[in-house]
Amino acid sequence: MQYIKLGNSDLNVSRICMGCMGFGDAKNGQHSWTVDEENSRGIIKHGLDLGINFFDTAIAYQNGTGELYLGNALRNFAKRDDVVVATKFLPRTQEDIEAKITGQQHIEQSLDKSLENLGMDYVDLYIYHMWDYRTPLYDILEGLNNAVKAGKVRYIGISNCFAWQLAKANALAEKEGFAKFVSVQGHYNLIFREEEREMAQLCREDNIAMTPYSPLASGRLARPAGEMTKRLSEDSYARFKYDNTAEKDGIIISRVEELAKKRGVSMTEISLAWLLTKVTAPVTGMTKLSQAEGAAKAVDLKLTEEEINYLEEEYVPHRLVGVMAQNTAADADKTHVWTK
């Protein structure tokens, strides 16, 4: 395993981050394909053995049971100082707003619950899960800064945002003397490269770490085009994100398969090796031991410039989907607020 600084932080993270969305009690979440605590523990332990020290979860994953499973496993298998734990908080709900819970209060309450679930005194990286268009940005930044000052959070990150939002947020944080975002977690992989339009350049300029989710496009980049798994058949959100461009994406997926056969490696290794030339550490979701092995092997696979160009040349622009499509609609409504 290789390690790297996470942007402008002092955190040394493995080049692969274990995505823990697949861990948790399926009865308490939206996904039927999550794995139980016993299997989660085995995957986390195997990841640690492979050198993975970076773990990403969220309070939203199976109503906090994902955090619970991760925290329990890490207490048993690792020293707290040897791992980097990231979790995320959601925007305020309508009920929060009606109850006049401020952005600062919402962050404090969410963080305390996450720390309780994890069984930890602090998290290394606390991530703004998606843009809250109904809460002043100042309140979000002050709430996060309060968490850093209290010692409950070491650094802060952001997810599912536009480059202009990240730039404006960090500019406001700098003006107010607040903690700045050191990482961004966006949707980025070989068949969805819209982050290259603006976000990638901003991150290079300001040394902000890119830790993208869905690096294998919900498994599409890990198996031949059209091959269906149980998870793909049950994950309607993943189908929504990718099915409309399946024909165009299939050309790229076929090239991944071709290079994998030529190099004698897995499609996972080819797909992640490509992404590792672009980002700090992809957040790779894992629900099997073999997925941890394939991701770890990708770190040592070096693609040639010709291979990289071959994988990239058939890409065509994609429309925004999922959370970012919702952000586009919210932004058009001019419902966001920036001030106190």
C-alpha positions as CSV (number, residue, x, y, z in Angstrom):
1,M,0.0,0.0,0.0
2,Q,1.1,3.6,-0.7
3,Y,0.2,6.6,1.5
4,I,-0.3,10.3,0.8
5,K,-1.1,13.5,2.6
6,L,-4.8,14.4,2.4
7,G,-4.6,17.8,0.8
8,N,-3.6,20.6,3.2
9,S,-3.9,18.4,6.2
10,D,-1.5,16.4,8.3
11,L,-3.4,13.2,7.7
12,N,-1.4,10.4,6.0
13,V,-4.0,8.2,4.2
14,S,-3.8,5.1,2.1
15,R,-4.3,5.6,-1.6
16,I,-7.4,3.5,-1.3
17,C,-10.2,4.6,1.1
18,M,-12.6,1.8,2.2
19,G,-16.1,3.0,1.5
20,C,-18.4,1.7,4.2
21,M,-21.9,2.4,2.7
22,G,-22.3,-1.3,2.3
23,F,-22.0,-2.0,6.0
24,G,-25.0,-1.9,8.3
25,D,-28.4,-3.4,9.2
26,A,-30.4,-3.7,6.0
27,K,-33.6,-3.4,8.1
28,N,-32.5,0.1,9.2
29,G,-31.6,1.4,5.8
30,Q,-32.5,1.9,2.2
31,H,-30.4,-0.9,0.7
32,S,-31.1,-4.6,0.8
33,W,-27.6,-5.5,-0.3
34,T,-25.7,-4.3,2.8
35,V,-23.7,-6.9,4.8
36,D,-24.2,-7.7,8.4
37,E,-21.7,-6.9,11.2
38,E,-19.9,-10.2,11.1
39,N,-19.1,-9.9,7.4
40,S,-18.3,-6.2,7.8
41,R,-15.8,-7.0,10.5
42,G,-14.0,-9.5,8.2
43,I,-13.8,-7.0,5.4
44,I,-12.5,-4.2,7.6
45,K,-9.9,-6.6,9.2
46,H,-8.8,-7.7,5.7
47,G,-8.5,-4.1,4.6
48,L,-6.3,-3.3,7.5
49,D,-4.1,-6.3,6.8
50,L,-3.7,-4.9,3.2
51,G,-2.6,-1.6,4.5
52,I,-5.8,0.4,4.2
53,N,-6.0,3.0,7.0
54,F,-8.6,5.3,5.5
55,F,-12.3,4.6,6.2
56,D,-15.3,6.5,5.0
57,T,-18.8,6.2,6.5
58,A,-21.9,8.5,7.2
59,I,-24.6,8.9,9.7
60,A,-27.1,8.3,6.9
61,Y,-25.8,4.8,6.1
62,Q,-28.4,2.4,7.5
63,N,-29.5,4.9,10.2
64,G,-26.1,4.9,11.8
65,T,-25.6,1.2,12.0
66,G,-22.8,1.6,9.4
67,E,-20.9,3.8,11.8
68,L,-21.6,1.4,14.6
69,Y,-20.2,-1.6,12.7
70,L,-17.1,0.4,11.6
71,G,-16.4,1.7,15.1
72,N,-16.7,-1.7,16.7
73,A,-14.4,-3.3,14.2
74,L,-11.7,-0.7,14.4
75,R,-11.7,-0.9,18.2
76,N,-11.0,-4.6,18.0
77,F,-8.5,-4.6,15.1
78,A,-6.6,-1.3,15.1
79,K,-5.1,1.5,17.3
80,R,-7.1,4.7,17.0
81,D,-4.1,6.7,16.0
82,D,-3.3,4.4,13.2
83,V,-6.5,4.9,11.2
84,V,-8.2,7.9,9.5
85,V,-11.9,7.9,10.0
86,A,-14.3,10.1,8.0
87,T,-18.0,10.4,8.5
88,K,-20.6,12.8,7.1
89,F,-23.6,14.8,8.2
90,L,-26.8,15.6,6.2
91,P,-28.5,19.0,5.7
92,R,-31.1,20.1,8.2
93,T,-34.5,18.5,7.7
94,Q,-37.8,20.4,7.4
95,E,-38.5,19.4,11.0
96,D,-35.2,20.9,12.1
97,I,-36.0,24.1,10.4
98,E,-39.5,24.3,11.9
99,A,-38.0,23.6,15.4
100,K,-35.6,26.5,14.8
101,I,-32.5,24.3,15.1
102,T,-29.7,26.4,13.7
103,G,-27.0,25.1,11.4
104,Q,-24.5,25.2,14.2
105,Q,-26.8,23.2,16.5
106,H,-27.6,20.7,13.8
107,I,-23.9,20.0,13.2
108,E,-23.2,19.6,16.9
109,Q,-26.1,17.2,17.3
110,S,-25.2,15.2,14.2
111,L,-21.6,14.9,15.2
112,D,-22.3,13.9,18.7
113,K,-24.6,11.1,17.5
114,S,-21.9,9.9,15.0
115,L,-19.3,9.9,17.7
116,E,-21.6,7.8,19.8
117,N,-22.2,5.4,17.0
118,L,-18.5,5.1,16.3
119,G,-17.5,4.9,19.9
120,M,-14.9,7.6,19.4
121,D,-13.9,10.9,20.9
122,Y,-13.1,12.5,17.5
123,V,-13.2,11.9,13.8
124,D,-10.3,12.7,11.6
125,L,-12.4,14.1,8.7
126,Y,-16.0,15.4,9.1
127,I,-17.7,15.8,5.7
128,Y,-20.5,18.1,4.7
129,H,-22.5,15.3,2.8
130,M,-24.4,17.6,0.4
131,W,-25.1,21.3,0.0
132,D,-27.8,22.7,2.3
133,Y,-29.5,25.3,0.3
134,R,-31.7,26.4,3.2
135,T,-29.1,27.0,5.8
136,P,-26.7,30.0,5.7
137,L,-23.2,28.9,4.6
138,Y,-21.8,31.0,7.5
139,D,-23.7,28.8,10.0
140,I,-22.3,25.6,8.4
141,L,-18.8,26.9,8.5
142,E,-19.1,28.2,12.0
143,G,-20.6,24.9,13.2
144,L,-17.8,22.9,11.6
145,N,-15.2,25.3,13.0
146,N,-16.7,24.9,16.5
147,A,-16.3,21.2,16.2
148,V,-12.6,21.6,15.2
149,K,-12.0,23.9,18.1
150,A,-13.7,21.5,20.5
151,G,-11.3,18.7,19.4
152,K,-14.1,16.5,18.1
153,V,-13.0,16.9,14.4
154,R,-9.4,17.2,13.1
155,Y,-10.3,18.4,9.5
156,I,-13.3,19.0,7.4
157,G,-14.3,17.9,3.9
158,I,-17.2,18.4,1.6
159,S,-19.1,16.2,-0.8
160,N,-21.5,16.6,-3.7
161,C,-20.9,20.3,-4.5
162,F,-19.9,22.5,-7.5
163,A,-16.4,23.9,-7.8
164,W,-17.7,27.5,-7.3
165,Q,-19.4,26.4,-4.1
166,L,-16.2,24.9,-2.7
167,A,-14.2,28.0,-3.8
168,K,-16.7,30.4,-2.2
169,A,-17.0,28.4,1.0
170,N,-13.2,28.3,1.5
171,A,-12.9,32.0,0.7
172,L,-15.5,32.8,3.4
173,A,-13.8,30.4,5.8
174,E,-10.5,32.2,5.2
175,K,-12.1,35.6,5.7
176,E,-13.7,34.5,9.0
177,G,-10.7,32.6,10.3
178,F,-12.6,29.3,10.2
179,A,-11.3,25.8,9.3
180,K,-11.3,25.3,5.5
181,F,-12.3,22.2,3.5
182,V,-9.2,20.0,2.8
183,S,-11.0,17.4,0.6
184,V,-13.9,17.0,-1.7
185,Q,-15.8,13.8,-2.4
186,G,-17.6,13.9,-5.7
187,H,-18.9,11.5,-8.3
188,Y,-15.9,10.6,-10.6
189,N,-14.9,7.5,-12.5
190,L,-13.8,6.5,-16.0
191,I,-17.4,6.7,-17.3
192,F,-18.4,9.8,-15.4
193,R,-15.7,12.5,-15.7
194,E,-17.6,15.7,-15.3
195,E,-15.5,16.6,-12.3
196,E,-12.7,17.4,-14.8
197,R,-14.6,20.4,-16.0
198,E,-13.8,22.7,-13.1
199,M,-13.4,20.8,-9.8
200,A,-10.2,19.0,-10.7
201,Q,-8.4,22.2,-11.6
202,L,-9.6,24.0,-8.4
203,C,-8.3,21.1,-6.4
204,R,-4.9,21.2,-8.1
205,E,-4.6,25.0,-7.6
206,D,-5.5,24.9,-3.9
207,N,-4.1,21.5,-2.9
208,I,-7.6,20.1,-2.0
209,A,-7.7,16.3,-2.0
210,M,-10.1,14.6,-4.3
211,T,-11.6,11.4,-2.8
212,P,-14.3,10.4,-5.2
213,Y,-17.1,8.0,-4.6
214,S,-18.4,5.4,-7.1
215,P,-14.9,4.9,-8.6
216,L,-16.1,1.7,-10.2
217,A,-19.5,3.1,-11.3
218,S,-21.4,0.8,-8.9
219,G,-19.5,-2.2,-10.3
220,R,-19.9,-1.5,-14.0
221,L,-16.2,-0.9,-14.4
222,A,-15.3,-4.1,-12.6
223,R,-17.0,-6.6,-15.0
224,P,-17.8,-7.0,-18.7
225,A,-20.4,-4.6,-20.2
226,G,-23.9,-5.7,-19.6
227,E,-23.0,-8.3,-16.9
228,M,-25.6,-8.0,-14.1
229,T,-25.0,-8.8,-10.4
230,K,-27.5,-9.1,-7.6
231,R,-26.6,-5.6,-6.3
232,L,-26.9,-4.0,-9.7
233,S,-30.3,-5.6,-10.2
234,E,-31.5,-4.3,-6.8
235,D,-29.8,-0.9,-6.8
236,S,-32.3,1.4,-8.5
237,Y,-30.3,4.5,-7.7
238,A,-27.2,3.2,-9.5
239,R,-29.3,2.2,-12.5
240,F,-30.7,5.7,-12.6
241,K,-27.3,7.2,-12.7
242,Y,-25.9,5.0,-15.4
243,D,-28.5,3.2,-17.5
244,N,-29.2,6.2,-19.8
245,T,-25.6,6.2,-21.1
246,A,-25.1,2.4,-21.0
247,E,-24.4,2.2,-24.8
248,K,-21.7,4.9,-24.8
249,D,-20.2,3.7,-21.5
250,G,-20.1,0.2,-22.8
251,I,-17.4,1.1,-25.3
252,I,-15.1,2.3,-22.5
253,I,-16.0,-0.7,-20.3
254,S,-15.0,-3.0,-23.1
255,R,-11.6,-1.2,-23.4
256,V,-11.1,-1.7,-19.6
257,E,-11.8,-5.4,-20.1
258,E,-9.4,-5.6,-23.1
259,L,-6.6,-4.0,-21.1
260,A,-7.2,-6.1,-18.1
261,K,-6.8,-9.3,-20.2
262,K,-3.7,-7.9,-21.9
263,R,-2.1,-7.0,-18.6
264,G,-3.3,-10.1,-16.8
265,V,-5.1,-8.2,-14.1
266,S,-8.7,-7.5,-13.0
267,M,-10.9,-4.8,-14.5
268,T,-11.1,-3.3,-11.0
269,E,-7.3,-2.8,-11.1
270,I,-7.4,-1.1,-14.5
271,S,-10.2,1.2,-13.6
272,L,-8.8,2.2,-10.2
273,A,-5.2,2.5,-11.6
274,W,-6.6,5.1,-14.1
275,L,-8.4,7.0,-11.4
276,L,-5.3,7.0,-9.1
277,T,-3.5,9.1,-11.8
278,K,-6.1,11.8,-11.1
279,V,-7.0,11.8,-7.4
280,T,-5.7,11.4,-3.9
281,A,-7.7,8.3,-2.8
282,P,-10.9,6.9,-4.3
283,V,-13.6,5.9,-1.8
284,T,-14.1,2.3,-2.9
285,G,-17.2,0.5,-1.6
286,M,-16.5,-3.0,-0.4
287,T,-18.9,-5.8,0.6
288,K,-16.6,-8.7,-0.2
289,L,-13.0,-9.6,0.8
290,S,-12.0,-9.9,-2.8
291,Q,-13.0,-6.3,-3.5
292,A,-10.4,-5.1,-0.9
293,E,-7.7,-7.2,-2.6
294,G,-8.5,-5.9,-6.0
295,A,-8.5,-2.3,-4.9
296,A,-5.2,-2.7,-3.0
297,K,-3.5,-4.3,-6.0
298,A,-4.5,-1.3,-8.2
299,V,-2.2,1.0,-6.2
300,D,0.9,-0.8,-7.7
301,L,-0.4,-1.0,-11.2
302,K,1.1,1.7,-13.5
303,L,-0.7,2.4,-16.8
304,T,1.3,3.8,-19.7
305,E,0.4,7.1,-21.3
306,E,-0.9,5.2,-24.3
307,E,-3.2,3.0,-22.2
308,I,-4.5,6.1,-20.3
309,N,-5.3,7.8,-23.6
310,Y,-7.0,4.6,-25.0
311,L,-9.3,4.5,-21.9
312,E,-10.2,8.2,-22.1
313,E,-10.6,8.9,-25.9
314,E,-14.2,7.6,-26.3
315,Y,-15.6,9.6,-23.4
316,V,-18.5,11.9,-24.2
317,P,-20.0,14.5,-21.8
318,H,-22.7,13.2,-19.4
319,R,-25.6,15.0,-17.9
320,L,-25.4,15.5,-14.1
321,V,-27.3,12.8,-12.2
322,G,-28.3,12.0,-8.6
323,V,-27.4,14.5,-5.9
324,M,-25.7,16.9,-8.3
325,A,-28.8,17.0,-10.5
326,Q,-30.8,18.0,-7.5
327,N,-28.2,20.6,-6.7
328,T,-28.6,22.1,-10.2
329,A,-32.3,22.4,-9.7
330,A,-31.9,23.9,-6.2
331,D,-29.3,26.4,-7.5
332,A,-31.7,27.5,-10.3
333,D,-34.3,28.2,-7.7
334,K,-32.0,30.6,-6.0
335,T,-32.9,29.2,-2.6
336,H,-29.4,29.1,-1.2
337,V,-28.3,31.6,1.5
338,W,-24.8,32.7,2.2
339,T,-24.9,35.1,5.1
340,K,-25.7,35.0,8.8
